[in-house]
Amino acid sequence: MPPMRHLPLRASFALALACGGGGSDATEIRVDTFNVALAGAFVPNEAARRDPVIDAVAAMDSDIVCLQEVWEQSDKDRIRAAAMARFPHVAVFTTDYDTEITDATDQMGMVPPEPTTAPCAGLEDDLEAALECIDANCSTMPGSDDGRTTSASCAEANCVAAVGALLLGDAAAQRCYSCLTTSLPTETLGDMRELCTTEVHADIAFRGQSSTMILSRHPLSNVENFVLPGTWNRRQITIATATLPNGSELDVYCNHLTPVFEGLAFPYTGPYGEGESGPEGWAAEQLLQTEKLIARVSARSGTRPAVILGDFNTSPSLPDDDIVGEAQATYARLTGVYTAASAPDFTPACTFCPETNANFVEASASVWLDHIFLANFGADATVSTEVTFTENVVDAGGTQVPLSDHYGLAARIVVP
């Protein structure tokens, strides 16, 4: 089946009844979301996975793709170049430490004050103790400031005591700890020291770069970068309007919301947690992002069809399908406003799965974090839904692993 086709008369007529008109011009397209986990030392086997990920994305049989965790500009550029023949239209933005939040208000409608000092200013000795531990246990070049962290899990396993003064300290100490944590994926030890003691916003990972991009077979217009409040990472919604061959316009919202971190190693250190310092703080920030997303879709799209997709870091609780709930307030809010693009014959399945991603995740629940939602569509708009990229196709040191620690999700939808 080609990636887009005009519906047969019977399907078009059914759509007309569901949507109130325009049935003969309705068009079926495929949309995909995929978190590719090009995230430095945060996700193992990045070097082995990078080329296969890029090749797989470039070959996707889709009309519109939302990618997440393409953090580095070099990876964005490589994906764009590799996919150009199949996806000539791209929405992607370059962000950095100084990129402004589009709507920086908190839950009370107030804008929190910006920090004025570097995260580890005045805490240089505690930072140095942590860096010495990483150098001794988890460096790619022991004894050199040019070394990088071999893996985030190595640092967590070996250097808890070394970061204790920061992790268990006051808010200022925890902010320094957050800078160290967010620097682990990509920075050298020397750069960690420099950034955390001199750069005001250095507790944002990847030097403030964001992770989302839209690839499309069809022209994109009114491209927009909606920057969300976010702690530890630059969070944004990449937005564009796709014009389909039948003349229909489809708004696309590509998302990657804040995770709800659990455990002592992940204190909430931002200003959007409603005063909470643990998982509740991360959940509050995620729900605030969700409200801003919903408001933006309403204001921009009105009654025009829209697809809202990405890694939302929220999962429903579906015990019959072995799916564990996570940040369920966010999922309930989204499904209270939008329709999940789940075909009648689709069996919900995890997209972040410890049983099949054991090379990435040692202790994690089976959660369905990656979603496709629809706004202003007919009730029967979703033709099919499937989980994608589930095969072990990458040779990582003699072990076969999937392309990413997430699986993808695809849906064929009927656009009126």
N, C-alpha and C positions, 0 to 999 in steps of 0.2 A: 504494500500500500504506500503510495507517495505520502510525503509529510503533510500535505494539505489536499483536501478534495472537497468538491461541492457535494452536499448530501443528496442521496436519492430522494425522490418526491415524497415517499411515505415518511421518512425521517424528518424532512423539512417541514411537512405539514404538522407533524407532532410537535416540532419545536415552535411553530407558529402558534399552536394552541397554548403551549406553555408560556411563551413570551409575549403573546399578544400581537404578533405581526412579524414581517420580515423573514418568514420561514424559507422562501425559495432562495434567498441569498445567504442563508446560514452556512457556515463553514466549520469544518472540523480541523483542529490543529492539535499538535502535541506540545506540551510544556513539561519541562524537567527542572528539578532542583537537585543540587549535588554539592555537598560539603567535601572539598577535595583534600583538606587537611595538609596543605602546604604551610606548615606552622613551625618550621625550625625544629628545635629539640623537644617541643611539646608533644609531637607525635612521632613515633619511631619510623625509621626506614625512609625518611624523606628523600634522600639522594637516590635511592633505588626506585622510589615511586614516581619521582618528578616526571621523567620522560614518558612512562606509561600513562600517567594521569593526563598529560598534555595531549598525547596521541588519542586517548579515549574521548576526551572532550571534543577534539577536532572532528571526530568521526560520528558524533551523536546524531541519530536520526530524529531530530527534534526541530520544531519551529522556533521556540523560545526557551532559553536556558538561563536559570539563575544559579550562579556559582557563589559559594562562600569559602572562606579561609584561603583566599588567594591574597596573602598578606603582603608579599614583597612586590614592588613595582616590576622587578625583572621577571617574575612569574606572570604577572598580568600582561606584560609585553609579549612574552613567549606564547601564551595562550591566544592572545589576540592575533598574532601573526600566523600561528598554526591553524587556527580555525577560520581564517578569513575567507577561504574558498566556499565553505559551507555556511558560515555566519558572517556576512559582510557588514552587518550593522552591530555596533557595540556601544553599550553605555557603561562607562567606568570613570572613576575619579581618582585624582591624586590628592591625598591628604597628608598632613604632617602634625607635629606637635601644636602648631599655632592655628590649626583649622578651627573655626568657630562653630559652636553648637547652634543649630538652626533655631531650636526652642529650648532654652536652658532652664526653664522654670521647673520647680519641684512640685510635689503633690499639693502644696499650699499656694501655688502660683507665684512663688518667690524665686529669684535667681540666686543660688548660693554664691558666696564670695569665691573668687579665684585664688589659688595658692600664690604666694609671693616669693617663696624660697624653694630651692631644689629639695627633693625628698630626703636626702641624706645629709644636708647641710648641718654641721654640728654633731653628726653621728659617724664621722669618718672612721673611728677606731672600730666600732661595731661592724660597719660595712667591710672593713679590711679583714676582720676575723672570718667573716662569711666567705669572702673571695679566696682567702688562703685555704679554706677547707675545700672549696670547689676545685682549686688548682691542684691540691694534693690528691683528690679522689676522683674527679670527674672532668678533667680537662683533656682536650685533644692535643695540647702541647704543654705538658707539665713543666712548670718553672718559667713559663713565658706569659707575658701579658697579651700575647697574640692568640693564646688558647681560647677555645670556646667550650661550652658545656656539652659533654657527650650526650646527656639526656637529662630531662627534667626529673625523671624518676630516680636517677643516680643521685642527684643533688638532694632530693627529698629523703632518700634512704640513708645518706651518709652525713648530712650537714644540719640535721635538726638542732643538735646542741649548739652548733656554731652560730645559728641565727636566733637562738633563744632570747637574747636580750632585745632583739628587734621584734620578734613575733609575739612575745609576751609583754612587751612594753606598752607605753602610752600611745596615743593616736599618732604622734610625730614619729615614734619608733616604728609603728606598723606601716606608716606611709613609706618609710625607708625600706622596710621589708618588701612592700609591694613593688617598689622600683627594682629591687634585686630579682624578685620573682618574675616580673614581666620582661626583664632583660635577658633571662636565661635562654630563650629560644634561638637568638641570632647574634647577640653581641659578644665581642671578645671580652676577656676579663678587664683589660685596660679601658675599653669603652664603657663597661659597666661602671667602673670607678669614676670615670670622667663625667658620664651623663648623670649619674645619680647624685653627684655632688655639685653640679653646675647648671643643669637644665631643669627649669621649673616644672615642666610637664613630663619629666622622664619616667614617671610611673605609668605612662601609657605605652603599651607594648608596641613593638615594630616601628618605633619612632613616630607613632601617630598615624601610621598607614592603616587604611581600612581594607575590608576583606571581600566585598561583594562586587559582582559585575554581571551584566546582562549581555547574552549573545543572542542575536536574532537573524533569521533568514529575511525578515521583512523590515522595511524602513522604520526607524525610530525617530520620534520627534518629542519636543518639550522635555528633554532629558533633565533630570533634577537630582541633586544630591541633598537628601534630607538627613542632616547629622543629628543623632540622638545623644542625650546624656548617656555617658558610659564610663564605668570604672574599670581600669586596667587595660581596656581596649577601646579603640575608636569604633563606635557603633554607628551605622548609618543605614538608611533605606535608599537603594538606587532605584530611581523611578523613571519610566519612559512610557510613551504611547506608541504602540505598534500599529501600523496601518497594514491590514491584511489585503490580499489580492482582490477580495470581493468588495473592498472599500470600507469594511468595518474597522472601527478603532477599538483597540484593547489596551487598557492601562495595565502596566506591569509594575509590581512593587516587590523588589528583591531584598530580602531581610536576613539579618543574622543578629538575633537578640542576645542579651547578656545571659550566660548560664547561671543556674542557681548552684553555687559551690557549697559542698559540705565539708566539714572537718576543720580541725585547728589550723591546718596549713593554708586556709583560704579565708582569712578575716575580711569582712567587708570594710573598706577604707574610704568609700566615696561619700558624697553629700546627698545622695538620693535614696538612702535606705531607711528613711523615716525613723532615724535614731537607732536602728538595729546594727549589730556588729557581726552577726553570723549569717547563716543561710537566709534568715528573714530579711536581711538587708539586701542581699542579691535578688531575692524574690520581689521585693518592693521596687527595686530599680527596673526589673524586667517588666513588671506590670505597668509602671509609668511609661516605659517605651511602647508598650502595647496600646495604651490610651492615646499616645501621640500618633502612632501608626493609624489607628482607627479614625482619628480626627483628620489626618491628612488625606486618607482615602475618601472620606466623606466630602471634604472641601474641594478636592481636585477632580474626582470622578463623578460626583453627583449620581446620576442614573446611568452613566456609561458603564459597560461591562469592564470588570477589573479582575485580575488574577493576583493574589497575594501569596507569595511562596518563599520558601527558604528554610533555614535552620532556626526554629523559634525557641529551641531549648525548653520545650514544654511537651509533656506527654500525657495522654489520657490514661486512666486506669482501666484496663480491659483484661481481667483475670482469665476469661475464657480463651483469650488469644495470647496468654503469657506476656502481656505488656503491663509494665509497672508505671503508675502515675508519677509525674514529676511536674512541679510548678503548675498544678492543676487549675489554679485560679486564672492563669493566663489562657490555658486551653479553653476553659469555660467561657471566658470573655470573648475569645476569637470566634468560637462556634456559636455564640449567642448573636453574633453580628453577621458572620459569613457562613457559607455552605462549604463543607469539606468536599474536595473533589475526589470522592470515593465512589466508584462504580458499584452497582448492586452486588456484583459477584466478587468484589474485592475483599479478601480476608486481611484485616489489619495485621501488620507485622512490624517488628522492631526495625529501626534504621540505625540504631546504635546498639550493637548486639554482642555481648560477651562470649556467647557460645561459638560464634563464627569469627569474631575479631579478637581471638585470644592473644594474638601477637601484638595487639595494641592495648587491650584493656584487660587487666587481671581481675579486678573486682568491680563490676558494674552491673546494674540491673538492665533488663531488656526494655528499652524505652523507644518510643516512636517520636523522635525529635524533629523530623523533617516533614513539612506539610505543604499542601497546596490548597488554598482557599479561593472561593469565588464570590464575587459581589455582583449583583444585578444580572444574574443568569437565571434561566429556567430551571425548574426543579430536576429535570432529567438531562441536564447539560453534560454530565460526565459519562463518556462512552466506555472508558476503560481506565484502570489504575494498576500500576505495578511498581514493585520495589526493584531497583536496578543496581548494577555493579556489585553483585553479591559473590562473584567468583574470585578464587585465589589465583591471581594472574601475574603477580610480581615476585621475582626471585630476590629475596632479601637475605643474602648470606646463606643460601641453601635451603631456606624456608620459604614456602609460597604463602603470600599474604594478599589480601584484597588491595585495591587501589587506594583506599582511604579507611579511616576508622569509622566513617559513616557509609551507609549505603545511600543510593540516590532514590528519588521517587519521581515517577512520571505519570501523567494523566493525559488522555485524549479528551478534549472538551469541544463542545459545539458553541461557537461564537455567533450570536445573532447579527 
